[in-house]
């Protein structure tokens, strides 16, 4: 048994604090970075009984970036059309799920089609918007056509006009190279679930009779071969049934890649909270966990610094908050490289706040309780 129990208790306190600190630090890194997402399988498969691809819970497919020449053909005319046949999974989730997006390097002007609950939404970034509630449409696969030019935008279902907006025009002419992504965003964080049976994109506005004719041909043959005669810029029949590529039947070089693992094509660091994020059970739980997760870290950091004495004790709160900031910043930067994770400025702030609460809790209320706990442990060891 040691001769100097006070020194032994002090050394034991240092050892216990340091060990607990390491355990909490490793736990924060594990749950913050979640290494399993590094090898997340891409859940995109070929449909066996007909042409098409199926997106499960986490999936993505994408083209290489388009050339300026191809982007210019659409931008100069300010007119384009697309046709898509799909079947979406029913969901009550509030997540915004991307069916496809033409991303030009700028989120505020990308052109996308997404699902929110039972709604299909078409947008240029966060500004121009057209939405339709598919719960009001007949059950089964959806054959949707959109045409847009300087005179307005029209949306068709099964060859019939269902929405016309004269003051709405879509485009993606605002700079950058364009990449087409299906089933997700370029950040790999907005996975959509459902089937896509065909996709065609044209550099002109389809006439009403063409829209109706195309639907009738698709409903009869269940493939998009009809689109070849209309000379599309992009055409996917999804008739390959195997492999990692879907051919572009327009005659171009914009084949669609289906990687074996889900990946982020673009990265965002320390994103600001989005205005559309409302306080709900999920967001409140996320806030709670971000604060709570760093409280033990701040507590044990302050306990460890207090044992070191001198300026470490004098500036313990400042040092603790600074270290919490550094650890959280490393995690948030790392999350930008991971699919399904978001690098968030709000999370960084909440983590630092949690560390500060933990530090103040130790210094103001729990220091003596913590020390007494260590003494109790040491007495038990001496008793043996």
N, C-alpha and C positions, 0 to 999 in steps of 0.2 A: 504494500500500500504506500503511496507517495507520502513523503513527509510533509510537504507544504500543500495542503488541500486547496487553499485559495488559488495558488498558481496552477494546480492541476485542473481546478474548475474553470479557470480562465482559458487554459489551453484547450480544454474540452469544448468550451463554448465556441472558440475560434474554429475548431475542427468541424463541429456539428454545423455551424453557420455556413462554413465554406462548402461542405458536402451538400447541404440542402440547396445552397445557391447554385451549384453546378447542376444538380438534378432539375431544378426549376428552369434554369437557362436552357438545358437540352430539351426539356419539354416544350418550352416556348418556340424554339427553333423547329422542332418536329411538327407541332400543330400549325405553326405559322407558314412553313414552307411545304409541308405535307408531301414528302418525297414520292409517294405513289403516283402523283400527277405527272411525274417525269416520264413515266412509261404507260400513260393512259392510252388504251387501245382506241382506235378510231372506229366507231360503231356505224359504219356504212357498208351495206351489203347489196349485192345484186338481187333483184326480184326474180324468182325462178320461173313462175308461170306466165310472165309477160315482160315486155320491155320496161325497164325502170330501175331505180335505186331506192333503197330503204334507209332512212336515217333513224337510228335508235337514240338512246338518251344522250349520248355525247358523240357528235360526228362533225365532219367537215370535208368538203371537196372544193377544189379551186383551180383556176387557170393561172398561167403565168401572166405577167402584166401585158396589156395591149400596147401596140405601137401608137405613136402620136398620129400616124396616118389614119388608123382605124378610128381612134377617138375623134379625130377631126371630121370624119364623114358624118357622124351623128351631130356633133356640136355645131357645124356650119348650117345644117338644115333645120336645127331646132325641132326635129320631128323624129319619133321612133315608135315602134310597137313591140310588144312581146306577147307570147302565148305560152302558157304553162298548164300542164295537167298534173294534178296532185291529189293526195288524200292526206289530210292532217289528223293528228291525234287530238282527241278531245281533252281539254285541260281547263282547270279553274285557277291555275297559277297566275300570279301577277307578273311573271317574268316576260320580258320582251324577246321573242324567239325569231331569229332571222331565217326566212325561207331562202332568200337570195339577196345579194348586195353587189352593186357595181361600186367598188371603192376606188376613189381617185386620189387617195392620200389625204383627203380632208373630210373629216366626219360631218362637218356642217353642210356639205354639198353632195355627199354620196347618195346614190339612188338605191332604195331598198324596198323589199317586200317582206313583211314580218307578220307573225301571229301573236295576238294578245288575247288570251282566253278564246272566245269563238270568233273574234274579229280578225279580218285580214286588213292590214294597213300598208299603204304605199306612201313613201315619204322621200323628199329631198332633205337629207340631214334631219333637222328638227323643225323645219319650217313648213314647206308645202306638204299637205297631207290629204290623203283620200282613204276612207275606211268603209268597210262593208261587213255586216254581221252575218257570218256564214250559217249561224243557227237559223236564220230565216230562209236559207236556201235548201233545196232538196238534199236528202242524204246521199252519200256515195262520193265518188271522185269528182273533183272540181275542175272544169276546163275554163280557165280565166284568160281573157284577152284585154290588154290595155293599149290604147292608142293616145298619143299626145303630140300636139304641135302648137303653133302660136295662137290658134283659134280655140284651144281648150283641150280637155282630157276626157276620154270616154272609157268606161269599164264595162266589159261584157261577161256574162255567164252563160255557158253553153250556147254561144252564138247570139245571145239576146242582150241588148243594151240594158243595163240596170242602173248605171249612174253616168251623168254627164255634167261636167263642171267647166263652164265657159271661161272662167277667170283663173283656171289652174293649168299650169304647164310645167311638166317635169323636164329636167335635163341633168347631165353630169359633165358640164363643159368647163367647170372652174378649176383648171390646172391639174397637173400631175398625170401620171400614168394610171390607167384603169385596170383593175383586176376583178374578175367575177368570182364570187364565193357563194357556194350553195350550202344550206343547212346550218349556217353559223355566221358570225361576224369575223372580221380579219383578226380580232383579238382572241378568238376561240372561246368566248365566254357567253355566247347567246345561242346555245344549241337548240335546234328545232327537231321535233319528232314527226315523222310521216314519210310518205312515198312520193317520189316525183317520177312521172312516166314519160315526160318529154318537155323540152324547152327550146323555144325559137325566139330570136331577137332580130328585128328588122330596122333598117335605117330609114324607113318611111312609115307613113300612116296607112294602116290597112282600111279599106273601104268596108262598109257594113256587109255587103254581099260576100266579100272575101272572108270576113270573120265567121259568118254563118256557114259558108262552104267548108272552111277548115274544120270547124267543129263537127260537121256531118261526116267528114272523111275520118276524123279521129275516132268518133263514136262507132264507126263501122269497122275500122282496121285496128284500132287501139295502138297506133304508133304515129310518129310525127313525120313520116316520109312525105306527106302531102306538102310540107313546108319547103321542100327543095325547089319547087317551081317558082316560089315567091322570092328566091335569092336572098335568104337571110344572111346577116353578118355572123350569127352564131346559131348552130343547130345541134342539139344533143338528142339522139334517139334512144340512148341507153339500152341498146340491144346487144351489147358485148357479152353479158352474162358472166364474165370472169375478168380477172386482171385488175390493175390499179389505174387504168386510164379509160375515160369515155371519149370517144372520137368526136371531133367537130366536123359534122357532115356538110357544113357550109362551103367546104373547100379551103377554109382558113387553117390556121395553126393554133387555134385556141382550145386545144384538148383539155379535158377536165381531169385533174389528178386526184386520186383517192389514196392518201398516204396511209401507211399501216398504223401510225399513231397520230392522235390529235395534236395539233400544234398551233401556236400563235404566229400569224403572218406579220402582224404589227404589234408594237408594244407601247403602252402608256404608263408613265411614272407619276405616282402621287396625284391621281385624278381627284378633282374637286367633287364634292357631293352633287349629284344631279338634282335639278329642281323638281323633276317628276317623282323623286323618291319620297314617298309619304311615310309618316310614322305608322307602322303597323306592328303586329306581333313579331314578324321576322326581323325587321330593322331594329326594334327595341332590344330583342335578344342579342343581335350582333353588337350593339352598343354596350350592353351589359357584359358580354364575354370579353370584348376588347379592353374594357376597364378592369374587370375582375382578373383576367389573365396576367396582367402585369403587377397587380397588387402584391402577391407573394414575392415577386422579383424585387420590387422596391423595398419591401420589408426586410428581406434577407440581405440586400445590398447595404442598407443602413446598419443592420446588425453587424455585418462584417467590417464595415468602415469604422464603426464605433470601437471595435476591438483593436483596430490599428492605432487609434489615438491621434493626438496632434491635429494637424490641419484636416486629416481625413474625417475626424469627428466634428471639427469646427464647421467645415463646409460639406458635411455629409449629405444634406438634402440636395444641394447644387450638384454634387458629384453623382448622386443617385439619379437625379432627373436627366443629367447629361448622358450617363451610360444607358438609361432606358431609351432615350432618344436615338442613340447610336445603334442599339440592338434592333429597335423597331424599324429604323430606316433601312438597315441591312435586309430585314425580312420583307419590307414593302418593295424594295428594289428587286429582290429575288422573285417576288410574286408577279412582277411584270413579265417575267420570262416563262411563267407557268400558265398553261391553259386552265380555265375554270377558276382562276384566282384574280383578284383585282388589287392593284397597287393604289392605295387610297390615302389621301391626306387626312381624311377624317379618322381612319384607323390609327395612323401615326399619332395624331393628337390625343385620341382616347387612350392609347397605350402609355404615352408619357403621363397623362393625367392619372391613370391607374398606378403607375410607378410612384408618383408624388404622394398619392393617398397612402400607399403601402409604407413609404418612408415616414410620413407624418404619424401614421398609426403606431409604428415602432417607437419613434422618439417621444411621442406625447402620451401614449396610453399603455403600450404593451412592453416597454423596455424591461421594467421590473418583473413583469409576469414571465417574460421570455427568459430572463436571467434566473428567476426562481425555478423555472422548468429545468434548466441546465443543471442547477444545483441539486435538484431532486434526482436527476439522472445520475449525477456523480455520487450522491449518497448511496444510491442503490448499488452502484459499482463498488463503492468502498465496503458496503455491508457484505459483499461476497468475498 
